[in-house]
Each structure stands twice: as structure tokens, then as C-alpha cells.
């Protein structure tokens, strides 16, 4: 999934990016409040991790503007201030969750999974299509009883497709979710990853369908 991290403390931001990219997520990191607000005007994300204290616009103002535009992207606030009033203000402005610094990175990852799971309407970390089961927490994939070894970006691609079976995802949409601003990738990259994923999922009771000139979808054999 694609995440926007808005954090001006370098070591914290670097650690968060490293943790989420290691499990296959695409992370765009912006340390300045004004620039982050502009990015949110024209780019869609699956999750925003938003620090409160920032140069330029603070996290509260970014959140206020985001919700004024009716943007419902899940927002996880980070704050070094533990006062109840700050937490209440964040929630009332439209934050979905918050963490007080310093925090355990495992808790950050777990809270992020909950928010992304809630957005896709799932009750657990398991994403299922046919006999394909993807565990978001452990980043593992099984086809029936067989464990399938996927690289991190292949898992992310499968997660996107399997979270909404039958929905067609265009190449540009998949590019936006799989690659950040600093990563150069063309439409051929999507074809390459789709080909690899199909090969590794051979024998599954669900398969990736190409919708000509539009994109790709994952469908369960039971739907045919």
C-alpha cells in the first residue's frame, strides 16, 4: 500500500520508512507541512502518518484541510505531547488514531494495519480470494496448504488485487500504489510484476485476469 509519512525528525522518519518498505509498502516521506498539504491535494494514499509538530503547517492544520476537502484517507497522528486536549483535538478534527512519542515500531505497524484493514472493510489481517490467503501481519502468502515465496512488491501487488476481488485496477493506478515519487517505473513494470505473480500463483483457485486496454483484476474460480 502507498503511505505518506509527514515527519521532520530525520532519524524517526528514516526508521519508519525502512520498517514499512521492508514489508513491501511504498512510502513517500515529506518533512515540511506546507509541501505535505500540497501533495495531499493531488495524490491518493492508503494511509497518512502525520506528525503534529512540523515546520510550516502543523499536523492539526494539515488534517483540518484534508477533512475539509472530504478526503477520508486514514490518518494516524504522531505526537510528543501527551495532553488529553491534544489527543481529543486530533480525533475531533478527523484523525483515525494517534501514537505518543516515543513509541514501539511494532505498535505503529499494528495500528497502521488496523487502519488499512478497516478501510478495505476486513475484520482480520487475512485477505482471502479463492484458496489464496495473504496474511498482512506476517506478510506471508499461501495457496491451499502451499506457502508461496513472494518478493515484497509482489506481495503488495497481490494485496491490492485481493483486497477487492473482481475490481479492475488500471496500470496507472497500480503504478501509483506500488512506486513512490522517487522511483522511476513505467507501465512495463506492472506487466513484469503481473507476469511473475501469475507464475507463482499457478494452480490456485483464483487467477489474475487481463482486461484489455484497461488493467487487471483477481477473480476466484468459484465466481465463474
Protein Blocks (a to p, Z undefined) as FASTA:
>chain_A
ZZddddfbfklmmmmmmmmmmnopacdddfbfklmmmmmmmpccfbdcddfbdghjafkl
mmmmmmmnopabdcddddfbfbfklmmmmmmnopabdcdddddfklmmmmmmmmmmmmno
pabfbdcehjbccdfklopacehjbccdddfklmmmmmmmmmmghiacdfklmmmmmpcf
klccdfklmmmmmmmmmmmmgoiacdcdddehibccdddfklZZ
